[in-house]
Amino acid sequence: MMYGEAKYLAVRRHRIGSALCVAVGFALSALLHGLYDATAMLAGYGDGTFLLVVAVIYAIVFPVVRAAAKHDRRFA
């Protein structure tokens, strides 16, 4: 989602905004993937923690993507 916003801003010649979207998108992806991997490695000690992290990630990601798609003119 952030990469698409960066491409949109790049076309509109907003270089700083485009670079910021790429950086935030990369950092957020790395953070969420690291959290997922860390809890997956600890799954042997408590599967509830892993399932909780996965549920929270989905609970955050799906509404954000749905809201972004709702405002996207290509899907209207």
Secondary structure as GFF3:
##gff-version 3
##sequence-region A 1 76
A	DSSP	alpha_helix	2	11	.	.	.	ID=ss1
A	DSSP	alpha_helix	15	41	.	.	.	ID=ss2
A	DSSP	alpha_helix	47	70	.	.	.	ID=ss3
A	DSSP	three_ten_helix	73	75	.	.	.	ID=ss4
###
